[in-house]
Amino acid sequence: MIPNKICYNRIMKLLLHCCCAPCSISCVTNLRAENITPFIFWFNPNIHPDTEYESRKNCLYKYASNENLELLQEPNTDEHICCYSSIEHRCLKCYQIRLEKTAAIAAKENFSAFTTTLLISPYQDHELIKQTGENISAKYGIEFLYRDFRPLFREGQAAARKSGMYMQKYCGCSLSKNEALTKKREKK
C-alpha cells in the first residue's frame, strides 16, 4: 500500500481509466489492498496506429479477465483525436479528453469516484494529471481519487514482463512514437 494515504473504504465503486495493462497491475493491486474494487475503463483515442491500439486493448482485456475485473469500454468516436502537430499542449488535451470521458461515464453509471493509471508513470506530467482530474471532478460532481502510484511503477512493469504482457515503447500518440524512435536512433 502507498504510505501516508487515506484509506477510502467508503468507496464502493471506482472507475479506473486504464492506459494499458502494464500500468494497471500495481494500481489495481494497491487499490484492492485498500478494499477498493476498481472497474476498468478503456478509452484511449490517443493511441496510434490502429495496430498499437488493438495490441494494448487486447492485452488489457486479457489482464482484466485474468484478474476478474469488470471492464467498460467507450468506443473511439474520433480517430486519433490526440495526435497534434504541436507538442506544446498535446498532453493537457489528451489528459482532458480521457479523464473527462471517464468522469462522465462514472457520473452517469453512479460510481463513487474515478481515477487513472496515468498516475503511475514517471514519464507523464503528474501534477498536470492531478490538476486536470480535480478540475473535471468539480465539473461533474464526482470525486477524483488521487494517488501517486509512481513508487509502484517498476514493480508493475516487472510483473508485466514476467507474465509476458505486451509492453509498448511510447505513450501512444504519433508525436510520442516519433520521439521514442528519435531517442532510439540517438542511442545507436
DACORJO-V266373 format. One record per residue. N is the residue number from 1. SS is DSSP state (h for helix, s for strand, l for the rest). BURIAL is I if it has 9 or more other ideal C-beta (glycine too) atoms within 8 Angstrom, else O. Layout:
N_SS_BURIAL / N_SS_BURIAL
//
This chain:
1_l_O / 2_l_I / 3_l_O / 4_l_O / 5_l_O / 6_l_O / 7_l_O / 8_l_I / 9_l_O / 10_l_O / 11_l_I / 12_l_O / 13_l_I / 14_s_I / 15_s_I / 16_s_I / 17_s_I / 18_l_I / 19_l_I / 20_l_I / 21_h_I / 22_h_I / 23_h_I / 24_h_I / 25_h_I / 26_h_I / 27_h_I / 28_h_I / 29_h_I / 30_h_I / 31_h_I / 32_h_I / 33_h_O / 34_l_I / 35_l_O / 36_l_I / 37_l_I / 38_s_I / 39_s_I / 40_s_I / 41_s_I / 42_s_I / 43_l_I / 44_l_I / 45_l_I / 46_l_I / 47_l_I / 48_l_I / 49_l_O / 50_h_O / 51_h_O / 52_h_I / 53_h_I / 54_h_O / 55_h_I / 56_h_I / 57_h_I / 58_h_I / 59_h_I / 60_h_I / 61_h_I / 62_h_I / 63_h_I / 64_h_I / 65_h_I / 66_h_O / 67_l_O / 68_l_O / 69_l_I / 70_l_O / 71_s_I / 72_s_I / 73_s_O / 74_l_I / 75_l_O / 76_l_I / 77_l_O / 78_l_O / 79_l_O / 80_l_I / 81_l_I / 82_l_I / 83_l_I / 84_l_I / 85_l_O / 86_l_O / 87_l_O / 88_l_O / 89_l_O / 90_h_I / 91_h_I / 92_h_I / 93_h_I / 94_h_I / 95_h_I / 96_h_I / 97_h_I / 98_h_I / 99_h_I / 100_h_I / 101_h_I / 102_h_I / 103_h_I / 104_h_I / 105_h_I / 106_h_I / 107_h_I / 108_h_O / 109_l_O / 110_l_O / 111_l_I / 112_l_I / 113_s_I / 114_s_I / 115_s_I / 116_s_I / 117_h_I / 118_h_I / 119_h_I / 120_h_I / 121_l_I / 122_l_O / 123_l_O / 124_l_I / 125_l_O / 126_h_I / 127_h_O / 128_h_I / 129_h_I / 130_h_I / 131_h_O / 132_h_I / 133_h_I / 134_h_I / 135_h_O / 136_h_I / 137_h_I / 138_h_O / 139_h_O / 140_h_I / 141_l_O / 142_l_I / 143_s_O / 144_s_I / 145_l_I / 146_l_I / 147_l_I / 148_l_O / 149_h_I / 150_h_I / 151_h_O / 152_h_I / 153_h_I / 154_h_O / 155_h_O / 156_h_I / 157_h_I / 158_h_O / 159_h_I / 160_h_I / 161_h_I / 162_h_O / 163_l_O / 164_l_O / 165_l_I / 166_l_O / 167_l_O / 168_l_I / 169_l_O / 170_l_O / 171_l_O / 172_l_I / 173_l_I / 174_h_O / 175_h_I / 176_h_I / 177_h_I / 178_h_O / 179_h_I / 180_h_I / 181_h_O / 182_h_O / 183_h_O / 184_h_O / 185_h_O / 186_h_O / 187_h_O / 188_l_O
//
